[in-house]
Amino acid sequence: MPDFKTSPAARGKKAIKELLIADDRSAIRPWLIEARNPARLLTSYLFDDELLVRWRAAEALGLVAAHMAGSNNESVRRLLRRFFWMLNDESGNFCSMAPLAIGEILRNVSILIEEFAQLLPPFLVEEPFEAGTRLAISRIAEVRRDVFSGPTVKKLVQTLRDPDPAIRGTSLKALKALGVAIPSDKLKKLMGDDAVVEIYDFATGSMRLTTVAHLAETLYG
């Protein structure tokens, strides 16, 4: 039985942020089982002042969804609908991290990918969701690439020339996950693109600076 005098669930919301900052994944998993409403608490951290905390909260929401799905897929559907609503500025709870949370939830509850993944591509051209939507698509495509259609691929290829390096870099990541070859003329230009991009490394749980050129070389070199 958990020790509720010392467990994160007992110590409250602040302790969960401490776990996210420390990237203590071994403690986050027991917490999401103990906590009364872990999805709600983690959602609040999608608005945190610290970028790394926001990213780790989005990633942890995928773990929460996987736990929820063990007994009730409908609860995960409700969670996804909430995040899609947060993409709407009329929601009163507008959240730029919502596409990333959606991507992590669908990656961890793949049975719902076919139902929800096609709702993401329209946000490829909606500010401020462009880069986050591309990353969400890349995360989902690593599990199920077949759910994304030709128009999505076309839009991603077109935005390899976008003025924003974050969009160029995340388009590269999405196209690689989708198994799409990039025309050699475009790839050559990208490999000379020294614009800096900050990305979240899911393998290490950390933010790191890279360049569009390095991403192109790593993904397609």
PLY file of the C-alpha trace (Angstrom):
ply
format ascii 1.0
element vertex 221
property float x
property float y
property float z
element edge 220
property int vertex1
property int vertex2
end_header
0.00 0.00 0.00
1.37 3.47 -0.84
2.67 5.65 1.96
0.26 8.57 1.64
2.27 10.65 4.11
5.11 10.85 1.63
3.58 10.05 -1.74
3.33 12.85 -4.36
-0.44 12.41 -4.46
-0.62 13.21 -0.76
1.83 16.11 -0.87
-0.23 17.95 -3.46
0.13 19.81 -6.73
3.51 21.36 -5.99
5.07 17.92 -5.59
3.94 16.94 -9.07
5.79 19.89 -10.55
8.87 18.77 -8.65
8.56 15.34 -10.27
8.20 16.93 -13.70
11.23 19.15 -13.16
13.27 16.19 -11.91
11.92 14.00 -14.75
11.30 11.32 -12.14
9.35 8.93 -14.34
9.59 6.09 -11.83
7.65 8.25 -9.35
5.21 9.72 -11.88
3.74 6.32 -12.73
2.74 5.47 -9.11
1.44 9.01 -8.70
-0.94 8.77 -11.64
-2.44 5.66 -10.04
-2.80 7.30 -6.61
-3.93 10.78 -7.66
-7.61 11.59 -7.69
-7.57 13.45 -11.02
-4.08 13.30 -12.54
-5.19 14.48 -15.99
-6.58 17.69 -14.54
-3.43 18.41 -12.53
-1.15 17.74 -15.49
-3.33 19.85 -17.79
-2.73 22.82 -15.49
1.00 22.41 -16.11
0.53 22.80 -19.86
0.28 26.52 -18.96
3.38 26.60 -16.74
5.95 29.36 -17.15
8.71 26.79 -17.70
8.80 25.30 -21.19
10.36 22.05 -20.01
7.60 21.54 -17.45
4.99 22.06 -20.17
6.61 19.45 -22.40
6.96 16.90 -19.61
3.36 17.45 -18.58
2.23 16.72 -22.15
4.32 13.55 -22.18
2.95 12.46 -18.79
-0.60 12.95 -20.04
0.06 10.12 -22.47
0.90 7.86 -19.53
-2.24 8.97 -17.70
-4.36 8.21 -20.77
-2.84 4.75 -21.09
-3.74 4.07 -17.46
-7.28 5.41 -17.97
-7.77 3.31 -21.09
-7.14 0.15 -19.11
-10.64 0.39 -17.71
-12.50 3.00 -19.74
-11.75 4.22 -23.27
-14.66 6.65 -23.03
-12.83 8.63 -20.37
-9.91 9.02 -22.80
-12.30 10.16 -25.51
-13.61 12.86 -23.18
-10.04 13.94 -22.44
-9.22 14.18 -26.14
-12.37 16.17 -26.84
-11.37 18.58 -24.07
-7.96 19.15 -25.66
-9.43 19.65 -29.12
-11.78 22.22 -27.62
-8.73 23.96 -26.12
-7.52 24.55 -29.70
-10.46 26.91 -30.12
-9.98 30.49 -28.92
-13.67 30.50 -27.97
-13.03 27.82 -25.36
-11.85 30.29 -22.73
-9.01 27.85 -22.03
-6.87 28.32 -25.16
-3.75 26.13 -24.92
-0.82 26.17 -27.34
0.40 22.81 -25.94
-2.89 21.02 -26.67
-1.70 19.37 -29.94
1.26 17.85 -28.10
-0.98 16.45 -25.38
-3.26 15.01 -28.07
-0.29 13.42 -29.81
0.95 11.77 -26.62
-2.51 10.50 -25.69
-3.09 8.94 -29.11
0.41 7.47 -29.18
-0.31 5.74 -25.87
-3.92 4.77 -26.65
-3.50 3.69 -30.26
-6.98 2.19 -30.49
-8.30 5.77 -30.73
-5.91 6.95 -33.44
-8.23 6.23 -36.33
-11.06 8.05 -34.58
-9.20 11.24 -33.67
-5.96 11.63 -35.64
-7.61 13.14 -38.71
-8.86 16.03 -36.60
-5.26 17.30 -36.25
-4.13 18.25 -39.81
-6.33 21.39 -40.07
-4.22 22.88 -37.28
-1.07 22.67 -39.41
-2.01 26.14 -40.61
-3.47 27.55 -37.38
-1.28 29.85 -35.29
0.15 29.10 -32.72
-0.34 25.36 -33.28
1.72 24.80 -36.44
4.88 23.31 -34.92
3.06 21.46 -32.14
0.68 19.85 -34.62
3.60 18.67 -36.74
5.23 17.09 -33.69
1.95 15.47 -32.67
1.61 13.99 -36.16
5.18 12.69 -35.99
4.54 11.01 -32.64
1.33 9.39 -33.86
2.85 8.38 -37.20
5.55 6.41 -35.40
2.69 4.15 -34.29
0.21 4.49 -37.21
1.39 6.42 -40.26
-1.41 5.18 -42.52
-4.06 7.44 -40.95
-2.62 10.60 -42.50
-3.56 11.32 -46.11
-1.92 12.86 -49.16
-3.07 16.44 -48.45
-1.33 16.30 -45.06
1.91 15.17 -46.68
1.60 17.86 -49.36
1.18 20.58 -46.74
4.21 19.32 -44.82
6.39 19.28 -47.94
5.26 22.80 -48.84
6.22 24.14 -45.43
9.80 22.91 -45.68
10.28 26.43 -47.07
8.37 28.19 -44.30
10.02 31.36 -42.89
9.79 29.91 -39.37
12.67 27.45 -38.70
10.57 25.66 -36.06
8.01 24.83 -38.75
10.71 23.73 -41.19
12.30 21.49 -38.56
9.08 19.94 -37.31
7.91 19.36 -40.88
11.08 17.32 -41.37
10.32 15.25 -38.28
6.73 14.63 -39.35
7.68 13.65 -42.90
10.32 11.23 -41.65
7.83 9.58 -39.30
5.39 9.30 -42.21
8.04 7.58 -44.31
8.03 10.31 -46.97
11.08 10.89 -49.14
12.06 14.55 -49.61
13.01 15.76 -53.10
16.78 16.03 -53.38
16.77 19.76 -54.25
14.76 20.58 -51.11
16.86 18.27 -48.96
20.11 19.84 -50.16
18.85 23.29 -49.21
17.71 22.07 -45.79
21.10 20.52 -45.11
22.58 23.99 -45.47
19.98 25.58 -43.19
21.77 26.75 -40.03
18.71 28.27 -38.36
18.46 27.24 -34.71
15.52 25.20 -33.42
14.75 24.21 -29.82
13.25 20.74 -29.53
12.17 18.37 -26.80
14.14 15.14 -26.79
11.74 12.38 -25.76
14.62 9.95 -25.26
16.29 12.10 -22.61
13.36 14.19 -21.41
15.28 17.42 -22.04
15.18 20.49 -24.25
18.04 20.91 -26.67
19.12 23.37 -29.30
19.82 22.09 -32.78
19.65 23.39 -36.35
17.40 22.59 -39.26
20.52 21.33 -41.05
21.35 18.93 -38.24
17.79 17.60 -38.19
17.89 17.10 -41.97
21.22 15.29 -41.77
20.16 13.15 -38.80
16.80 12.21 -40.26
17.64 11.95 -43.95
21.42 11.89 -44.28
0 1
1 2
2 3
3 4
4 5
5 6
6 7
7 8
8 9
9 10
10 11
11 12
12 13
13 14
14 15
15 16
16 17
17 18
18 19
19 20
20 21
21 22
22 23
23 24
24 25
25 26
26 27
27 28
28 29
29 30
30 31
31 32
32 33
33 34
34 35
35 36
36 37
37 38
38 39
39 40
40 41
41 42
42 43
43 44
44 45
45 46
46 47
47 48
48 49
49 50
50 51
51 52
52 53
53 54
54 55
55 56
56 57
57 58
58 59
59 60
60 61
61 62
62 63
63 64
64 65
65 66
66 67
67 68
68 69
69 70
70 71
71 72
72 73
73 74
74 75
75 76
76 77
77 78
78 79
79 80
80 81
81 82
82 83
83 84
84 85
85 86
86 87
87 88
88 89
89 90
90 91
91 92
92 93
93 94
94 95
95 96
96 97
97 98
98 99
99 100
100 101
101 102
102 103
103 104
104 105
105 106
106 107
107 108
108 109
109 110
110 111
111 112
112 113
113 114
114 115
115 116
116 117
117 118
118 119
119 120
120 121
121 122
122 123
123 124
124 125
125 126
126 127
127 128
128 129
129 130
130 131
131 132
132 133
133 134
134 135
135 136
136 137
137 138
138 139
139 140
140 141
141 142
142 143
143 144
144 145
145 146
146 147
147 148
148 149
149 150
150 151
151 152
152 153
153 154
154 155
155 156
156 157
157 158
158 159
159 160
160 161
161 162
162 163
163 164
164 165
165 166
166 167
167 168
168 169
169 170
170 171
171 172
172 173
173 174
174 175
175 176
176 177
177 178
178 179
179 180
180 181
181 182
182 183
183 184
184 185
185 186
186 187
187 188
188 189
189 190
190 191
191 192
192 193
193 194
194 195
195 196
196 197
197 198
198 199
199 200
200 201
201 202
202 203
203 204
204 205
205 206
206 207
207 208
208 209
209 210
210 211
211 212
212 213
213 214
214 215
215 216
216 217
217 218
218 219
219 220
